[in-house]
Amino acid sequence: MSKPIVLVDGSNVAHSTEGEKAQLANILAVREKMTEEGFEPVVVVDAALRHQIDDRAGYEQLVDNGVVRQAPAGTDADYFILSFARELDARIVSNDRFRDRLAAFPDVADRLIRFMIVEKEVVLERRAGKRNGNTRGRR
């Protein structure tokens, strides 16, 4: 039986470390964590990330090997991530709330897995199933 796919918002993950340049290590850490959790991670990034990442050679190698999938230049990776998630009935690892996409993708909140990276350790937000009721505004 194949593992469930999880889409990783690679640009969001790379930029998740406060005040630092986009980090390839963040993408690798989240990818490894999702594999350990029993998922098949698919990393999707904006084309602009190649100009922002701290390890460009390592990044280019991952793109060439198909580990990181780059959205076409001039397009929005968020659209591809949300579309693939719908098509594959997959979860999404991202701290983006995709507010500008809620009209087209109203179920996005149910797909999100939020995360933090502290000292190179990835911690995932655990939610039991889908959210019930209106939980917006809490935090």
N, C-alpha and C positions, 0 to 999 in steps of 0.2 A: 504494500500500500504506500502511495506517495505521501510525502509530508504536505501539510497545508502551506500555501504560499502566504508570506507577509510582505507587503510593500514597505520599503524603507525610504522615507523622504530624505535622501542623501544630503541635499543642500541644507535642510533644516538641521539635520544631525551634525554635519560638519561645522556649522556656525553655532552650535549649542554651548560651546565653552565661552563663558563671559569675557568680553573684551579682548579676545584673542583672534588671530587670523583663523580662517576656516581650516580645520584639522582633519587630515586623512585618518589619523588614529581613531577619531570618534566614529567614523563610518565603519572601520574595521572592528572596533569594539562592539558596536551595536549589531553588526552582522554576525559576529561570533556568538553574542548573547542569544540572538534569535535562533541560531542553529542549535545551541544548547537547549533552548526551550522547545525544540522539536518542530521548528518551522523551516521552510525553504525561503530564505530572504532574497528579495529582488530589490536591488538598490537603484533608484531612479533619481537623477540629478538634473539641474539646469545646466545648459551649455556654458554659462558664465562662470560656473564653479571652477573650471580649469584655470581661470585667471586669478582666483582668490585662494586656492588651496595652498597649504604650507609645503606639501611634498608633491610637486608637479610631476616628477618622473614616476613616482609610485602610483599616482592617480592615473596618468596616461596608460600605464601598464595594466591597471585594473579595467580601464575602458577597453583597451585592446583585447583583453582576455574575456570580456563579456561579464565580468563581475559587477561592474558599474555600468548602468545603461544611461546614456546621456540623451536628454530630450533634444530635438533638433534646434539649432540656433534660432533665436527669435521667437521661440514658442515657450509656453509656460509649463514647466514640469508638473505643477500641481494638477493641471487638467489631465495629464497622462496618468498620474498616480491615482486620482479619483476614478477615472474611467476604468483603469485596470482593476482597481479594487472592486468596482461594481461587477465587471465582467467575470472576475475570478471568485467573487464572494470572499474577498480577502480582507484582513486587517491591515492597518496602516500605522507604522511607527513614525510619529511626528509630534512636535509640540505646537505646530501650526493649528489654528482652529478652523482654517479655510472659510472664514465668515463670508468672503466675497463669492464663494461657490455654493452656499447653502441652498439657494433656489434650485439649482440644477442637481445638487447632490444632498438631499435633505437627510439622508441616513449616515452622513459622514461621522457624526459624533459617536455613533454606535460602533464604528470601525476603528476608532483611534486608540492607540496604545501610547500613552505619554511616557517620558523617560527623563532621567537625569544621569549625567556622567560626572562622577566625583573621584578624583585620583585614579582615573582610567577604569573605574568600575562602573558598570551600567546597572541602574536600578529602574525597573519597569513599574508603572502604576498598575496595580492589580484591580480589576473590576470583575465582579461576579456577573457574567452575562451582560445583557443589554441594560442600559439605564432605564428606570421607570420614573415617570413623572418629570416635572420640570426642575432640573438641578442647576439651571443657569443662575448666575449671580452669586453663588456660594463660592467661597475661597478666601 
